[in-house]
Amino acid sequence: MNVLVYSGPGVSQTSLDATLSTLKSLLGSNFAIQTVSPKALESEPWTVGCALLVIPGGRDLPYLASLERAIPKIVGYVKAGGSYLGICAGAYFASGRIEWEIGTPMEVQGERPLKFFPGLSKGCMYPGFQYDTELGARTVSITTSNGEKVIEGLYYNGGGEFVVQESMKDVEPLAYYNDPHGSRSIAGVSCTFGSGKAVLWHIHPEYPITGELVVAAAARSTEGAAMAHLPQLETQRQILFCDTLRILGLSFPSPANHRDPPTHPLPQHIYATERALSILEALEGALESIQNEHGIVDDTIDSFKVHKASAGFNTRDIPLEFDGIQHVVFHQEYPPNDDVASLFSISSYFDALREARKTRGSCTPSAPLQCELGDILLYGEAISSTQTLLERNIKTLEVLPVPLLSLATYQLSGRGRGSNVWVSPLGCLQWSLLLRPPPQFPTGKLVFIQYLVGLAVVEACRDVMGKLGDSVVLKWPNDIYAKVKTLRGEEMKKIGGILVNTVFMAGGVRIIVGCGVNVLNDPPIFSLSQLHPGGSKAIPKLTMENMAATIMVIFGRMWNEFIAAGSFEPFVDLYLDRWIHSDQLVTLESVHPPVRARIVGITPEYGLLRTIPETYKAGGPEFIDLQPDGNSFDMMAGLIRTKK
């Protein structure tokens, strides 16, 4: 799920930075925290998969101008059950009316269109505000509406008060300013809007109290003396922000229970099945041949240092702090030792690989593959990105054996399709696979690989989970969803995605297949384990190791057949049976004017999505075919539009 933070005209860069920092620290890796532009809010299908939209501090009038065309979409999103957080200018912008600095040269007043808070926001609450400076900033304290908590040291700069009328039944005050005059002016409100929720703050809960900006503001205010215990005040601020997010429906681990993922890459370990150990030995020699005088492979993106796991080697010899080098440890023993991997059992993976091949049968790898898929495993508890590691280090890519599976428990910079990021929390099976087709294989058929991988993942879910796996389906062109029964009826939950990159180089094309599948994640991220009320304990075969091994075996057999046939034809019927689009009626916004059309399949030549216009016009096209890489499918809205 995404948390989108507006970044466009009017935004204060300091407020934006503080908002992003606080959200990332509190939400951990459970959500993808991303900025969003006015254009994207207007024209992109951002409402699908958006857990929260945040408008941070800045200036209300530029928001009004730049977001004018996006306002209907924002209103519809919240009304349909979405969540909105407005901070200072974002709170003014979401009010029914604004009256700010009336009677001064800075005066701003007028109606506002969102009206999540239907009343008047009136400011400034405190005097001294100056544009483009912090001289009017101060720290303030607030009391929660139930009177139980006083929170001190919160940053304030230009905010107002919410004027709440008794008739506003859908508005709940969250906190009051601690005004020495006892006016009980409202600093924050929670508003129910349709099926959704908005929380608006006129103070700045996003700024860390221990930061220089807040400390300097405290020195200019009467609260300066109360700032002696900054760590305790900062904890109160974080709790306030957590409470805000929970009011908005976001669930996440509390700071006390949250396990922080690693912050830097950790050593990677490479293993092989017994029959592939010779390939591992050859790779070790090839890497040593391209080392510099310091024993380092300096590559395009990363630098690598090779270590040999032997009787005298200890992983503690590798620096604990990241030194800018990717350390790769070669393990030449089989069966492998599990001592270095606490979150993924290497021995269990190879055992599962062997069992899956007994069930489905081994297959002779098709040249130029040197072994079966899954035989060589590069595992790291934390790496930047399995996809980037294989795709963008050209020296290393030239000598790596194919196929090679790179797998990580945590990805620090996981990549999705286009500019998307892939959230990589504990429980997500994330891997990249290096492949190489024969030189004579038609390059026009490479587009089908993303379909083939998706099909292999879906079939693996059915193999591992039995009947429960039948609910796992494909969304064109490269997403994996699960059909979930809820009180509202059947819903579609995304559980995975696929990314395929090609690198053309000497010796032929390299294919890097990337995939992330939510296997054992806890809520709020939906995963395969949640398809059973009893969780993963009720599905004994559902382990990270077994899923990875099963996918490799199924995809390996499919790859051989795909290469032998030179086309996707042997898999078309199964693919169409596993996807969710057969006979689906959609609106094609990628053509002008937009056309209502019915999906009938994919073209056999180039893997295009084939649609038939619902109403045929004389002289018009019989089919409209769409490229997978050039279009975005808003499944919930039934729209296909050009991908920006």
N, C-alpha and C positions, 0 to 999 in steps of 0.2 A: 504494500500500500504506500502511496505517496503523501508526503506533507509538502505542499507547495507554498513558497514564500514569494510574494510579489516583489519584483525588482524592475522598476521602470521610473518614468518621470515622477518627481516628487519625493522619492524615497530618500531618507537619511541613510547615508552609507554606514554610519556608526550603529544606528538602530538595526539595519539589515544584518550587519556582521554579528552583532550581539544576539539577534534573534536566531540566526543560523547556528551559532555556537551553542546557545542554550538548548535548542531543540535536539541537536546532535548529541549533546552530553546526556540529556535526559531520556531520549527515545532510543539511544544506543543504536543497534543495527536492526531494530524491528521495523523501521520505516525508512523509505528513501526520502531524504530531505533535499529538495531541489528548489532553485529559484524558477520563477515563471514570468514571462513578459506579458505586456498588454496584448500583443498580437496573438500569443498562444492562448490567453484566456478568452479571446474573442473567437478564434477559429479552430483551435485544436480540441480533440475529445478528452480534455483533461479531467472531466467530472468522473469518468470511469476509473476506479482505482484510487481516487483522491480521498484520503481520510480527513484532511484538514486543509483549508485555505487560510493563509495568514497575510494580513496587510499591516506592515510594521509602521513605525513612526516616520514622520516626514512632513509633507504639506498636503493639505486636503484639496486645494484648488487644482493642482496638477493631476491628482488622482481623478477628480471629477472629469477633467478633459480627456486624459489618456485612456480611462476605463469606460468611457461612455458606451461604446459598442459592446463591451463585455458584460455590462450590468445585467441584461436579461438572463444571461447564462449563469451569472453568479447567484442571482435571486432564485432561479430555477433549481440550481444545485442545492442550496440550503433548504429550500421549501420541500425538496424531495428526500431530505434526510441528511444532507451534508452538514459540515461544521465550519464555522468561521471564527477566527480570532482577530480582533482589531485592537491595535495598540496606538494610543494617542491620536495621531492623524487618522489612523485606520479606524479608530472608534468614532471620531467626528464624522468620517466618511460614511459610516454605517448607521448614523442616527437619522431621525426623521427631519430634524432641522438643526441648524447651527447658528449660534450667535457668539461671535468671538471678538474680543477687544472693541466692543461697540463704543463709538465716539472718539476713537483714536485713528491715526493715519493707517494703522494695520487692519482696520475693521473688515470682518468677513461675516456675512449672514446670508441665509437662504435655505430653501428646502434641499434635501438630499434624497437620492432615488432608492437606495437600498432599504432603508427604514427597518433594519433588523431590531433596533431600538426605536420605537415609533415616536418618541418624544424629543425634547430639546436637549442638546448638549451645549452648555454655556461655559465660556472661558474668557480669559485665563482664570484659573483658580487662585493663583498667586501672582503678584506683580513682578515686573522686571524682565519679561521675555524679550529677547532680541533675536532677529533672524540671523542665521549663519554664524552663531556664536554660542558658547556655553555660559556666558556671563550671567544669564538669567536663570540658569539651572540651579537646583537645590535638591536636597534629600528630604523626603517626607515620611511620615508614619501613617499607617492605616489600621483600622480595627475591623475585623471580619463582622459580618452582619449579625452573627449570633453572639457577638461580644466576647467570644472565647479567646481570640488571638489578637495581639498587637504586633504588627510587623513593621520594623523600623528600617531606616536607611535606604528606602526605595528611591530610585532616580526619578526626578520630575523636571519637565521643561516644556511649559506651554499647554499642559492638559487642562481639562475643564471639569465640570460636574454634570451628572445626569439628573435632569429634572423629571422625577417619576411621579405620575399621577395615580390615584387610587384605582382608576379605571383600567390601568395597564396590568391585566391579570397574567399575561405571559412574560412579565418582567420581574426578575428577582434581584434585589441589590445584593452584591457580594461583599462590599466593604465600604467603609466611610473614612473620609479624611479625619485625622485627629486635629481638628481645628480648635485653637485655644478659645474661640468664641462659642464653641458648642453648637455649631450650625448643622452638624451631621450631614454634610454634603457628600453625595454618593460618588465614589471613585471608580467603582466597577460594577457591571451588571451582567447577568445571565439572561438571555432572551430566547424563548421558544418561538420558532418561526416555521409554520407548517409542521413538517415532520423533522425539521432540523433544529440546530442550536447555534447561537452566536454568543460569544463572551467578549465583552468590550472593556478595556482598561484605559483610564485617562492618565494613570501613572505608567512607568516603564518597568515592568517586571522582568524584562529580558536582560537588563544590564547587570553583570556580576557586581556585587557590593564591594568585593575586594579589588575591583579594577580602578585604574587611575582616574577615569572620568567621574565615577561615583565618589571616590574619596575627595577629589577636588571640589565637587558640588557640595559635599557635606561640610567642607571647610567654610563655604560661603553661607551656610544656613545655620539656624539655631540648633539643628540636630547634631552639629559637629561633635559635641561632647558625648553624645550617645553612641558614637561609632568606635568605641574602644574595643569591642569584641567582634571584629569583622567576620571571623569564621562562623560564629554562631548566627550572625545576621545573614550571612550568605546561605547557610542551611535553611533558614526561614524563607528566604526568597525562592530557593529551589523547591521547597515544599509548596509554596504558593503557586508556582508555575506548574508543578505536577498536579495540584488540585484543579487548576484551570483546564489542563489537558484532559483530565478524567471527566470533568463536567461536560466536555465536548465529545465524550464517548471513546477516547483513545485509551486502550489498555496496554500496559507495559510494566516491566519489573520495577519495583520500588528501588531507589538508590541503594538501600541496605541489602537487597537480594540480587542486585544486578551483577552479573559476571562480565567484566569488561573484556572485550576481545583484545588480542595483541595489537599493539600500535605500530609494529614494524615487521617486516618479513623475518621469518625464522628459517633455520636450515632445512633444506630439502633432502630427501632420501630416495635413492633410486634402487629398485629391486627388479627381479625377473624370475619367471618360472625356471625350473631346472633346465629345460631344453633351450631357453633363451639366454642363459648365462654367458654364452660365448659372444652374443651380440653386445651385452653389457660391457664385456671386456674390451671389445673393439671400440666401443664408444668412449670408454675411458682413455684409451690411447689416442683417439682422434681429438679429444678435447685437450689433452696434454700437448699435442702437436701445434695447437694454435694459441698456447699460452705465451705471455710475454716473459721477460727476464725475472719478473717477480712471482711467477706462477699464477698469473691472473689472466682470464680470458676477458679482454675488454671488448664488449659488443655494443651494438647500436643503442640499446636502452639500458641494459644491465651489465654488470661485471660479475664474473663467476670464478669461484675457486673450488677446485676438486679436492676432496678428501677421500681416503680409503678406509673403510671400516675394517679394522683388523684388531688383533689382540692388544696392540699398544695404543689404539685410538679411543678417545673419549670425547663425546659431544661437548663436554664442558670446556674443551680446549678452544671451541669456537666462541668469540666474544658474545657476551649477553646483549650488549648494546649494539644496535645495527651500525655496522661500519661502512655501509654503502656497497657491500659485496654480497652477492647471492652465494651462499655456501651449499655445495652439493656433495652429499656423502654417498659413495658407491658401496653397496652391500652385495658381496659375491657369494654369500652363503644361501643355501636352500635346504630345508625350509627357513624362512626369514625369522629374524629376531624382532619381537614386538616392543623391546624396551624403549625405543625412541619415539613411539607414537602412542600417546595416551587417549586420543580422541578418535582414532581409527585403527582397527586391528588389521595389520598387514597380513598376518597369518590367516585370519578369518576370511579376508578378501580372496586370497589364493585358494583356500579350501572351497569357498563358494564358487569360484571360477571353475575348479575341477568338477564339482558336483553339477553345475549347469551344463558343462560339456558332456557329462555322462547322460544327462536327461535329453539334451537336444542334439548331441553329437558334435564331435570336433570337425573342423573343416580345414582343408589345405589352403593356406593363404594365397591369394591371387597376386602374382608379381605386379609391381615391385615390392609388395609387403614382405618383410623378412620373417614374420612370425604371426601368430593369431592375435586378434585384438584383445588387449588386456594383459598380454604376457609381460610387457615391460611397464612398470608403474613408477612414476615420479610423484612422491607425496611430500607435501609440506603442510604443517599445521596452519601456518599463515603465510601467504604470499600476496604480492600486489594484485596480480590477475593471471589466472592460468592461460587466458587467451593472449594477453599481451606478451607473456613470457615466451610462448612458442612462436607467435607471429612476427614480432618486431625485433628479435635478436638474430640478425641475418647470418653472422658467422656461425653461431651455434646451430641455427636452423639447417645449414648446409650439411652438417655432419651428424645430426640426430637420426637415429634409426626410425623407420616407419613399420608398424604403427607404434606410437608412444602415447601413453595415457598420463596426463598431468592432473592431479587431484589435490584439492585443498579443503581443510575444514573451515578456514576463514579466508575470504578474499578481501583485501583492503581497498581495492579499486575495481570491483567487479564490473564488467561491461555487458550492456545489453544491445539491442538493435538500435542503430543510429546513434543518437546522443544519450540514450537511456542508460541508467545505472542499474546494476542488479544488486539488491540488498542481499548480504551474505551472512546471516546469523547462524548460530549453532543449530544444526538440524537440516541444513540445506546441503544437498549433494551437488557439488559444483565441480565440473571437470572440463578439460579440453583434450581433444584427441588429434594427434598429427597423423595425416594420411597422405597417400600419394597414388593417384590413378596411373594406369599404364600410359605411355606416351601417345598411343594411338587413340585413347579414349576421347570422344568428341567433347570439346569444352562447352558446347551449348547445353549439354546434359548435366553439367555440374550444379545447376540451380536446383535439381531434384534432391540433392543431398540433404537439404534442410527438411524436406518432406520425409525422407527415408529415416533420418535420425528421430524425428517426432514419432513416426510409426513404431520404431524400435522401442522408444521409451514407453509408449502406450501399451505395447505388447508385453513389455517387462512388468508393468504394473499388474496386468492381468495374470501373468505367470506367478508373481510373488504374492499377490493379494487375493487370488481367486475371484469369487463373484464380486467382491468389493471393487476390484480393479476395473470392472465393466463400466463404472461411472467416469473413468478417465478418458477424455476425448481430445481431439485436435481442433484448434482454431487456426484458420489460414492467416498468415503463411507459416508462422513458426512459434506458436504458443501452445501450451498444454493446460487444459482446464479439467476441473472435476465437477460433475453434476451433484449438487448437494440438496437434500430435502430439508427445508426449514418451515417454520410456522407460516411463512409468507408464500410457501410453495417451493418449486424447484428453482435454485439459483446456481449460477456459474461462478466458480471460484478459480482464479488463476493459481496454478501450482508449479509452473515451469515455463522456460523459454529457451530458444535455440538461436545460436549465432554461428554463421559459417563464413569464414574468410578464406580467400585464395591468395597465394603468393606465387607469382610467376618468376622463376629463377633458373639458373643453369641446372640442367639435369631434370627439368620438368616442373610441373606445377605442384605446389604443396597445398593441401587442404587442412585448415585448422577448424575443427568442429568444436564449438563451445556449448555447454548445456548446464543449466541450473534447475534442479528439481527439489521442491520442498518436501522432504521425506518425514522428518521427525520434529519439525518446528513446533514450538508452543504458540498459542494465540498471542497477539492478534494475527500473526501470519498463518494462513491456512495451509495445512500440509496433508500428505497421504494418511498419516497416523490418525487424523481427526475424522476420517471417513467411518471409523468404528467408534461407538460411544465409549468403549473401553480403552481407546488409544492403542499405542503400539504394543502394549502387553497382550492385547487380544489378537494381534497379528504377528505371531512368533517369527515368521520369515521376513518381516519388514525390518531390515537392518540396513545401515548405510553400505556395509560391505557386500551384502547379498544383492542389493539393488544395483550397485556399480557393476558387479560381476555379471549379473543377468543381462543388463543392458549391453555390455560388451559382447557377450556370446550371441545374443539375438541380432545385434547390429552387424556383427562379424559375418554371420551367415547371409544377412540381407545384402551386405556390401559385395560379397562374392557373386551373388546372383545378379546384382545391379551391374557390376563390371562385365560379367559374362554376357548379359543381354544387351549392354550398351544403351539401355533405356530404363525408364521407370515403369514400363508397361506391365511387368509381372506383379506390381504392387498396387496398381490403380484401384482395383475393386476393393481391396482391403482398406486402402487409404480413405476412399469415399465412404466406406462403412464406418470408419472410426472418426470421421470429422463431423462437425455439427451444422454444416451449411447446406446439405442437400435440399434443393427446392426452396431455399431461403429467399425471401423477397427483400431487396435492399434498395437504397437510394444511392446512385453513383454521383457523388459531387466532384469526382475527378474529371468529368466530362462537362462540356458546356453546350446547352443548358443541362442541369442535373436531370438524370433519367432514372425512372423506376425500372428495376431489372430483376430477373430471377437467376440465382446461381445454379449452374448445371454441372460443373466439374472443373477440371484443369486440362489445359491443352497438352497433348502428348509430345509436342515438339520442344516447347520452351517453358513448360510449367506455369503458364499464365492462368489466372483465374478466369474461367469462361462464364459469361452471363448472357442472357437473352432479354432484350427489352420487353417489358410487359406488354407494351402496345407497339406493334410494328407500324412504322410510317414508310410510305412509298419512297424509295430512294435511300432510305436509312439503312444502317448496318444490320445484318442478320444476327451477328454476335458482337459483344463488346468484351475484349480481353484486357485484363489488368495485370501489370507487372507486380511481383511480390515485393520488390525492393523500392518501388516508387509510390506505394499506396499504404494508407493507414486504415485499418478496419475497426470502426467503433461498433462493436458487436451489439452492445446494449441499445444503441440508438438505431441500428440497422443502416449505418452510413459507411460508405467507402469514399475516402477523400485523398487527394494528393498529399503525400508525406512531406512535411516541411523540413 
